[in-house]
Amino acid sequence: MLKTPKPKILITGATGQVGSKTIEFLLSNKEIEIVAAVRSKEKAIPFEAKGISTVMLDFDDEGTYPTAFEGIDRVLIVTGYTVDMLRQSKALLDSAKNAGVKHVVHLGACGRDDTTVAHWAWHQLIERYIEWSGFSYTHLRPETFMQNLLSYGGKKAIENGVIHAYVKGARLSWVDVDDVALVASIALASPELHTGKTYRLGYDAKTFTELAQLMTAIIGKPFFYEPLAPEVFLQSMIDAGAEMAYMGCVYDHWKRYANGSIPGADDTFDNFPEITGQEPTKWINFIEKHKSEFAY
């Protein structure tokens, strides 16, 4: 009897937070083959040391797409924080379609279907293109990552117990990156159970003041929230030479959080146990888990 080949799953963003953790969750599954997309031979080395296949894939070089998708059945698409994500995603999906990829798990952004927050809406346009292209799909819409309080933009997010953010007293919905990756891994491993689904992922709503109080109680040192004007963020991005087509959208959404004009900013959901058979991470668990990183 001929052996059926294992489905091959391509993980883009393999070196990032969600992609790398998704690979970790999939490693124990012997019914699939993982392929990590990387941009250089150096980045391939840690994966190959674990016995994980790699392919070269550069979102800005469409010539790398066809080879990367050879023999791939399912793909996790994780794009970067730039307006180029729109062009990259379309080209990537077209190449995946030509290669015969069947199931797409797309890491999107927060928001209800009628969102007008620009970079969230871009992700929803990509969702529609995935559907229009005829893929089996699972859309993931994570709320704000809890890990943003560990570091944001490559910098520590909390200095000597002081939390800075640009949203005044807004209550946000939060999710642990590990929980997002677990859902991604499950949707990739069993697409037949998760096809056609849009999973909004946010399980604990807190203001930054409430987070400071919780950290103070758990860690035993004082934490404080000092809100900054969104204009401080905007100027820092300009000074850093960031791509402003995207960062201008981020600035706008900080302003909208701060003035309370984003509907459902604190929406939370009860879908995690049904998807995973587990309870989602709440802030009290997250702070306990990362106590040493928050301590000062």
Phi, psi and chi 1 to 4 in degrees:
 res  aa     phi    psi   chi1   chi2   chi3   chi4
   1 MET       -  133.7 -177.0 -174.5  -74.0      -
   2 LEU   -71.5  138.1  -72.7  173.6      -      -
   3 LYS   -81.2  131.9 -111.6 -177.4  132.8  178.7
   4 THR   -73.6  128.3  -54.2      -      -      -
   5 PRO   -64.7  147.8   19.8  -28.3      -      -
   6 LYS   -69.7  141.9  -65.2  177.1 -178.1  178.3
   7 PRO   -61.2  137.0  -16.5   27.5      -      -
   8 LYS  -100.4  128.2  -68.0  175.7   81.1  169.2
   9 ILE  -114.4  119.5  -60.9  175.9      -      -
  10 LEU   -92.3  126.4  179.9   65.5      -      -
  11 ILE  -107.3  108.6  -53.2  -66.0      -      -
  12 THR   -85.2  160.9   70.6      -      -      -
  13 GLY    63.4   32.0      -      -      -      -
  14 ALA   -64.7  -25.5      -      -      -      -
  15 THR   -93.4   -2.5   59.0      -      -      -
  16 GLY   -87.1 -178.5      -      -      -      -
  17 GLN   -60.8  -53.8  -71.9 -168.5   93.7      -
  18 VAL   -73.3  -46.2  175.8      -      -      -
  19 GLY   -60.9  -46.1      -      -      -      -
  20 SER   -65.4  -39.1   61.4      -      -      -
  21 LYS   -71.6  -34.8 -162.8   69.0 -171.3 -178.6
  22 THR   -60.7  -42.9  -59.7      -      -      -
  23 ILE   -60.3  -44.1  -71.3  173.9      -      -
  24 GLU   -55.6  -45.1  -81.5 -174.3   42.2      -
  25 PHE   -67.2  -31.3  -76.1  125.8      -      -
  26 LEU   -83.3  -17.4  -72.9  170.8      -      -
  27 LEU   -58.0  -33.0  -86.7  176.1      -      -
  28 SER   -79.9   -8.2   61.0      -      -      -
  29 ASN   -86.4  109.3 -172.4  -25.8      -      -
  30 LYS   -85.6   -0.2  -56.7  -53.6  177.5 -170.5
  31 GLU   -91.6   -4.2  -56.6  -57.5  -46.3      -
  32 ILE  -131.2  163.9   54.2   98.5      -      -
  33 GLU  -117.2  128.1 -178.3 -178.7  -17.8      -
  34 ILE   -93.5  138.3  -56.5  164.7      -      -
  35 VAL  -128.0  122.1 -178.9      -      -      -
  36 ALA   -95.6  127.7      -      -      -      -
  37 ALA   -86.6  126.6      -      -      -      -
  38 VAL  -132.5  163.9  -64.8      -      -      -
  39 ARG  -102.7   -6.7  -67.7 -176.4   63.8  177.9
  40 SER  -154.0  161.2   68.6      -      -      -
  41 LYS   -63.8  -33.4  -70.4  179.3  179.6  177.0
  42 GLU   -63.1  -41.7  -68.8   72.8   29.0      -
  43 LYS   -71.2  -19.6  -70.6 -175.0 -177.2  -69.1
  44 ALA   -75.5  -26.9      -      -      -      -
  45 ILE   -55.8  -49.5  -67.7  168.8      -      -
  46 PRO   -61.9  -33.3  -19.5   30.7      -      -
  47 PHE   -71.7  -45.1  -65.4  107.4      -      -
  48 GLU   -66.0  -28.3  -69.6  171.6   -8.8      -
  49 ALA   -64.8  -25.0      -      -      -      -
  50 LYS   -95.6    5.2  -64.0  177.4 -176.1  174.8
  51 GLY    81.6   18.3      -      -      -      -
  52 ILE   -96.3  127.0  -61.1  167.9      -      -
  53 SER   -65.5  150.9  -59.4      -      -      -
  54 THR  -132.0  155.2   62.5      -      -      -
  55 VAL  -135.9  152.5  -69.6      -      -      -
  56 MET   -82.2  126.1  -65.8  -64.1  152.1      -
  57 LEU  -145.8  117.6  176.4   64.4      -      -
  58 ASP  -117.2  116.1 -176.5  -17.7      -      -
  59 PHE   -55.6  -27.6  -78.9    1.6      -      -
  60 ASP   -90.7    2.9  -70.2  -40.7      -      -
  61 ASP  -128.6   94.3 -179.0   -1.1      -      -
  62 GLU   -64.4  -17.1  -67.9  172.2   25.1      -
  63 GLY   -66.0  -18.9      -      -      -      -
  64 THR   -85.3  -12.4   64.2      -      -      -
  65 TYR   -66.3  -53.2  -65.7    5.2      -      -
  66 PRO   -56.0  -44.4  -25.1   36.5      -      -
  67 THR   -65.3  -39.6  -56.9      -      -      -
  68 ALA   -61.9  -33.2      -      -      -      -
  69 PHE   -91.5   -0.2  -79.6  116.4      -      -
  70 GLU   -59.4  121.9  -81.3 -179.4   17.2      -
  71 GLY    75.8    5.4      -      -      -      -
  72 ILE   -83.1  135.4  -62.8  -62.5      -      -
  73 ASP  -101.3  -34.9  -59.9  -75.7      -      -
  74 ARG  -139.0  151.6  -52.6  164.9 -165.9  169.7
  75 VAL  -142.7  141.0   60.0      -      -      -
  76 LEU  -100.1  121.8  172.6   65.9      -      -
  77 ILE  -104.7  117.8  -66.1 -175.2      -      -
  78 VAL  -128.7  110.7 -177.0      -      -      -
  79 THR   -99.7  169.6   48.0      -      -      -
  80 GLY   -88.0  179.7      -      -      -      -
  81 TYR   -93.2   73.6  -60.6  117.3      -      -
  82 THR  -155.1  152.5  161.4      -      -      -
  83 VAL   -62.1  -20.6   68.8      -      -      -
  84 ASP   -61.4  -16.3  -72.9  -19.3      -      -
  85 MET   -54.8  -31.4   60.8  180.0  -86.7      -
  86 LEU   -66.5  -51.9  -70.6  166.3      -      -
  87 ARG   -64.1  -43.6  171.6 -174.3   55.7   78.5
  88 GLN   -61.7  -45.2  -68.6  165.6  -13.6      -
  89 SER   -63.7  -43.6  -64.2      -      -      -
  90 LYS   -61.5  -48.6 -178.3 -176.1 -176.3  -58.9
  91 ALA   -62.8  -39.9      -      -      -      -
  92 LEU   -63.9  -44.0 -159.9   70.7      -      -
  93 LEU   -68.0  -38.4  -71.1  161.0      -      -
  94 ASP   -61.4  -42.7  -71.2  -16.3      -      -
  95 SER   -66.8  -40.5 -171.6      -      -      -
  96 ALA   -62.3  -40.3      -      -      -      -
  97 LYS   -63.4  -45.2 -174.7   71.3  177.1  174.2
  98 ASN   -62.6  -30.7  -70.8  -23.2      -      -
  99 ALA   -84.4   -7.3      -      -      -      -
 100 GLY    90.6   16.1      -      -      -      -
 101 VAL   -61.0  136.9  171.6      -      -      -
 102 LYS   -99.2  -46.2  -61.3  -66.7 -173.3  -68.3
 103 HIS  -119.9  133.1 -169.6   75.9      -      -
 104 VAL  -119.1  125.2  174.8      -      -      -
 105 VAL  -105.9  120.3  176.6      -      -      -
 106 HIS  -112.6  126.3  173.1 -107.6      -      -
 107 LEU   -86.9  107.6 -177.1   69.4      -      -
 108 GLY  -100.6 -139.6      -      -      -      -
 109 ALA  -140.5  178.9      -      -      -      -
 110 CYS   -60.1  173.8  -41.0      -      -      -
 111 GLY   115.2  147.3      -      -      -      -
 112 ARG   -73.3  167.8  -63.2  175.7  176.9  178.6
 113 ASP   -60.1  -28.3  -72.6  -15.9      -      -
 114 ASP   -97.1   21.2   60.2   -4.5      -      -
 115 THR   -58.5  145.3 -173.0      -      -      -
 116 THR  -116.7    9.1   55.7      -      -      -
 117 VAL   -69.3  120.9  173.7      -      -      -
 118 ALA   -56.6  -54.8      -      -      -      -
 119 HIS   -72.8  -21.0   54.1  -62.6      -      -
 120 TRP   -70.9  -42.4  -61.4   -2.9      -      -
 121 ALA   -64.1  -34.5      -      -      -      -
 122 TRP   -57.0  -43.4  -64.4  -11.5      -      -
 123 HIS   -64.0  -35.3  -81.8  -69.6      -      -
 124 GLN   -70.5  -31.5  -68.3 -173.9   12.0      -
 125 LEU   -64.1  -39.5  -68.3  170.6      -      -
 126 ILE   -64.4  -40.8  -66.2  165.4      -      -
 127 GLU   -55.5  -46.2  -69.7  174.6   -2.5      -
 128 ARG   -63.9  -37.2  -61.9  -66.2   84.1   78.4
 129 TYR   -67.2  -37.2 -168.3   71.3      -      -
 130 ILE   -59.2  -46.1  -69.7  168.2      -      -
 131 GLU   -66.0  -45.7  -65.5  168.1   22.0      -
 132 TRP   -60.7  -33.0 -179.4   81.7      -      -
 133 SER   -73.8  -10.9  -62.3      -      -      -
 134 GLY    89.9   12.0      -      -      -      -
 135 PHE   -71.4  151.6  -68.3  102.4      -      -
 136 SER   -71.7  140.6  164.0      -      -      -
 137 TYR  -147.5  157.7   66.0   85.4      -      -
 138 THR  -136.0  121.4  -50.6      -      -      -
 139 HIS   -97.3  129.5  -58.3  -40.6      -      -
 140 LEU  -109.9  128.0  -52.0 -177.1      -      -
 141 ARG  -123.2   84.5  -67.4 -172.4 -167.3  169.8
 142 PRO   -74.0  144.6   26.9  -33.1      -      -
 143 GLU   -78.9 -161.6  -61.4  -66.9  -35.8      -
 144 THR   -65.9  132.7  -53.1      -      -      -
 145 PHE   -71.4  131.1  -71.0  153.4      -      -
 146 MET   -59.6  -32.6  -69.4  174.9  168.6      -
 147 GLN   -61.7  -16.4  -82.5   76.4   -0.3      -
 148 ASN   -62.0  -21.0  -72.0   -6.0      -      -
 149 LEU   -84.7   -9.8 -101.9   71.3      -      -
 150 LEU   -85.4  -48.6  -65.2  172.3      -      -
 151 SER  -156.5  151.2   65.8      -      -      -
 152 TYR  -144.2  123.7 -171.6   77.7      -      -
 153 GLY    64.4   29.4      -      -      -      -
 154 GLY    83.1    3.6      -      -      -      -
 155 LYS  -119.3  154.2  -64.6 -178.2 -176.3  175.9
 156 LYS   -61.5  134.9  -80.7 -166.5   77.5  171.4
 157 ALA   -85.2  -20.2      -      -      -      -
 158 ILE  -126.1  125.6  -56.7  173.4      -      -
 159 GLU  -116.1  117.7  -65.8  -73.9   -9.7      -
 160 ASN    51.3   42.0  -63.9  -42.1      -      -
 161 GLY    82.8    1.9      -      -      -      -
 162 VAL  -102.8  122.8  178.7      -      -      -
 163 ILE   -98.4  127.4  -54.3  169.4      -      -
 164 HIS  -112.0  134.6  -73.0  128.3      -      -
 165 ALA  -151.3  170.7      -      -      -      -
 166 TYR  -113.2   24.2  -50.3   98.5      -      -
 167 VAL  -119.9   16.0  -61.4      -      -      -
 168 LYS    52.7 -126.1  -70.4 -171.7  178.8  176.2
 169 GLY  -101.4   21.6      -      -      -      -
 170 ALA   -62.8  142.7      -      -      -      -
 171 ARG   -95.0  124.3  175.5  171.0  -81.5  104.9
 172 LEU  -108.8  156.4  -51.6 -172.8      -      -
 173 SER   -92.5  138.3  178.3      -      -      -
 174 TRP  -127.6  153.7  -59.2   85.4      -      -
 175 VAL  -147.3  143.9   63.0      -      -      -
 176 ASP   -77.2  132.1 -172.4  -18.0      -      -
 177 VAL   -52.3  -38.4  164.6      -      -      -
 178 ASP   -59.5  -36.9  -70.0    8.0      -      -
 179 ASP   -70.0  -37.2  -71.5  -11.3      -      -
 180 VAL   -63.2  -45.1  176.7      -      -      -
 181 ALA   -65.0  -36.3      -      -      -      -
 182 LEU   -63.7  -43.8  179.5   57.6      -      -
 183 VAL   -63.2  -42.4  173.1      -      -      -
 184 ALA   -59.5  -44.3      -      -      -      -
 185 SER   -64.6  -38.4   69.8      -      -      -
 186 ILE   -68.2  -42.2  -71.5  168.9      -      -
 187 ALA   -66.2  -32.8      -      -      -      -
 188 LEU   -75.6  -35.9  -71.7  163.0      -      -
 189 ALA   -74.9  -33.8      -      -      -      -
 190 SER  -132.8   66.6  -57.0      -      -      -
 191 PRO   -61.3  -29.3   19.7  -31.1      -      -
 192 GLU   -63.0  -23.7   69.4  -77.0   -3.3      -
 193 LEU   -89.6  -13.5  -59.6  178.4      -      -
 194 HIS  -128.4    9.7  -57.2  -80.0      -      -
 195 THR   -70.9  142.6 -173.9      -      -      -
 196 GLY    78.8    7.7      -      -      -      -
 197 LYS   -99.6  141.8  -57.2  -72.4 -171.9 -177.3
 198 THR  -114.4  113.1  -62.3      -      -      -
 199 TYR  -103.6  112.4  -69.0  132.7      -      -
 200 ARG   -84.9  131.3  -65.8 -169.4   63.6 -167.7
 201 LEU  -123.0   98.7  -50.0  171.3      -      -
 202 GLY  -159.7  127.0      -      -      -      -
 203 TYR  -132.2    1.6  -56.7  106.5      -      -
 204 ASP  -154.0  123.4 -156.1   -2.2      -      -
 205 ALA  -105.2  124.9      -      -      -      -
 206 LYS  -147.4  149.2  -69.7  -84.1 -172.6  -70.2
 207 THR   -85.6  166.3   66.5      -      -      -
 208 PHE   -68.9  -30.0  -78.2   96.2      -      -
 209 THR   -64.1  -43.9  -62.9      -      -      -
 210 GLU   -64.4  -37.0  -70.6  167.9  -21.1      -
 211 LEU   -66.1  -40.5  -70.9  175.4      -      -
 212 ALA   -61.6  -41.3      -      -      -      -
 213 GLN   -65.3  -40.9  -68.7  167.5  -12.4      -
 214 LEU   -66.1  -43.0 -157.6   54.0      -      -
 215 MET   -64.1  -40.3  -71.2  178.7 -169.2      -
 216 THR   -58.7  -44.8  -61.6      -      -      -
 217 ALA   -68.0  -39.7      -      -      -      -
 218 ILE   -82.1  -41.8  -67.0  171.1      -      -
 219 ILE   -88.3  -24.7  -64.5  168.6      -      -
 220 GLY    84.0   14.8      -      -      -      -
 221 LYS  -128.8  154.6  -75.1 -168.5  170.8 -175.2
 222 PRO   -73.1  134.4   22.3  -30.5      -      -
 223 PHE  -122.6  143.7  -75.8   79.1      -      -
 224 PHE  -135.3  150.5  -55.5   94.3      -      -
 225 TYR  -107.0  123.9  169.8   45.6      -      -
 226 GLU  -119.5  102.4  -68.6 -178.4    0.7      -
 227 PRO   -67.7  142.9   20.6  -28.1      -      -
 228 LEU  -113.2  152.1  -62.6  174.5      -      -
 229 ALA   -68.5  141.1      -      -      -      -
 230 PRO   -54.3  -26.3  -27.3   35.8      -      -
 231 GLU   -62.8  -27.7  -72.8   68.7   26.6      -
 232 VAL   -64.2  -43.0  173.9      -      -      -
 233 PHE   -61.5  -47.6  170.2   82.7      -      -
 234 LEU   -57.2  -46.7 -178.4   64.6      -      -
 235 GLN   -65.8  -37.1 -170.1   58.2   53.0      -
 236 SER   -65.3  -35.4   70.2      -      -      -
 237 MET   -70.0  -40.4  -68.0  -62.1   99.8      -
 238 ILE   -62.3  -45.6  -66.6  169.3      -      -
 239 ASP   -62.5  -33.4  -67.3  -14.9      -      -
 240 ALA   -81.9   -5.5      -      -      -      -
 241 GLY    71.6   28.1      -      -      -      -
 242 ALA   -68.7  161.4      -      -      -      -
 243 GLU   -74.9  110.8 -166.5 -115.4   35.4      -
 244 MET   -81.2  -16.0  -64.2  -48.0  -65.0      -
 245 ALA   -59.3  -39.0      -      -      -      -
 246 TYR   -84.1  -48.1 -174.3   90.0      -      -
 247 MET   -67.9  -25.4  -70.6  -54.1  168.6      -
 248 GLY   -64.3  -35.8      -      -      -      -
 249 CYS   -66.5  -40.7  -62.0      -      -      -
 250 VAL   -64.0  -43.4  177.0      -      -      -
 251 TYR   -56.8  -45.9  160.9   65.9      -      -
 252 ASP   -62.0  -39.4 -178.9   65.7      -      -
 253 HIS   -74.2  -29.1  100.7  -60.2      -      -
 254 TRP   -62.2  -41.9  -69.8  144.4      -      -
 255 LYS   -61.7  -40.6  -74.5 -162.4  -59.8 -179.7
 256 ARG   -71.7  -37.8  -67.9 -179.2   63.3 -179.1
 257 TYR   -58.1  -47.7  -90.8  132.3      -      -
 258 ALA   -62.4  -36.1      -      -      -      -
 259 ASN   -96.3    8.0   66.1   28.5      -      -
 260 GLY    71.9   28.7      -      -      -      -
 261 SER  -107.9   20.9   62.2      -      -      -
 262 ILE  -107.0  106.7  -63.2 -179.3      -      -
 263 PRO   -61.0  134.7  -18.6   30.4      -      -
 264 GLY    75.1   21.7      -      -      -      -
 265 ALA   -58.8  -28.3      -      -      -      -
 266 ASP  -111.0   23.3   59.3   -9.2      -      -
 267 ASP   -59.7  135.0  -76.6  -12.6      -      -
 268 THR  -126.9  163.1   56.5      -      -      -
 269 PHE  -134.8  159.8  -51.0   94.6      -      -
 270 ASP  -116.7   22.3   59.5    2.8      -      -
 271 ASN   -86.1  -14.0   53.4   15.0      -      -
 272 PHE   -63.1  -46.7 -164.3   77.4      -      -
 273 PRO   -60.4  -36.9  -25.5   36.4      -      -
 274 GLU   -67.9  -38.0 -176.4 -178.8   -9.6      -
 275 ILE   -73.6  -42.2  -60.3  166.4      -      -
 276 THR  -112.6  -19.0   68.3      -      -      -
 277 GLY    78.0   10.7      -      -      -      -
 278 GLN  -128.1  169.4  -57.9  177.5   23.5      -
 279 GLU   -91.2  145.1  -69.9  -59.8  -43.0      -
 280 PRO   -74.3  161.3   29.1  -35.4      -      -
 281 THR   -72.6  130.1  -56.7      -      -      -
 282 LYS  -104.6  166.8  -61.8  -64.5 -175.9   74.0
 283 TRP   -59.1  -37.3  -94.1  110.5      -      -
 284 ILE   -61.6  -38.8 -169.3  166.0      -      -
 285 ASN   -68.9  -41.8  -44.7  118.9      -      -
 286 PHE   -64.9  -43.5 -172.4   85.7      -      -
 287 ILE   -65.4  -41.7  -64.7  167.0      -      -
 288 GLU   -59.3  -44.9  -73.8  -77.8    2.0      -
 289 LYS   -64.7  -32.5 -175.9  166.2   66.6  170.9
 290 HIS  -112.6   26.9  -64.2  -81.3      -      -
 291 LYS   -50.8  -47.7 -128.8  175.4  178.6  179.1
 292 SER   -66.9  -29.9   61.2      -      -      -
 293 GLU   -75.9  -31.4  -66.6  158.6  -88.8      -
 294 PHE   -81.7  -25.5  -76.0  124.8      -      -
 295 ALA   -62.9  151.4      -      -      -      -
 296 TYR  -143.9      -   64.4   96.2      -      -
